[in-house]
Amino acid sequence: MRVRKDSPLGIYILGIFILFIASFLLLVILGAQTYRSTAAGQERNYRTRAQLSWLSAVIRANDREGAVSLAQAAGPENSQVLVVRDGSGYASRIYIYEGNLVEDYAAEDAELYPEEALKIGETAQFLVELHPDENALDVQTDEGRIHLSLRSTGGIREDS
């Protein structure tokens, strides 16, 4: 087939090619934006669940009579200190130090060593509310709030 010089067929082909390339680039840009927003949402969800899941795991792993209490003395930066005993004379003491939630694992009656504590995550707030009559506690951080009901009888100790 012979194309005449005044035929618009070449312009149509060029237009379709440009439309295809523009559609492809638009699809790549939209896909990248969708991926970015999905990854950011997943990161936020991970940060939210990490602290609260870790706290839940520590408390549930040591779910026994008299295992959970609040220390009488405030921790560094005047924060609450959640004491979770493991039954061997040692305990995890969880509190805020330099804007981080930390775990200090040592003998139950030992001093706090926040410089050597394990950093769990960043938070400005750590509030623990014990409910001994319900055998439960509420823990709140910047990432959210959890309510934990202990399975053991008398798992909450009111004095430390």
Summary of the structure (lengths in Angstrom):
residues: 160
radius of gyration: 28.7
end to end distance: 95.6
largest distance: 97.9
contacts: 429
relative contact order: 0.14
helix: 37%
strand: 29%
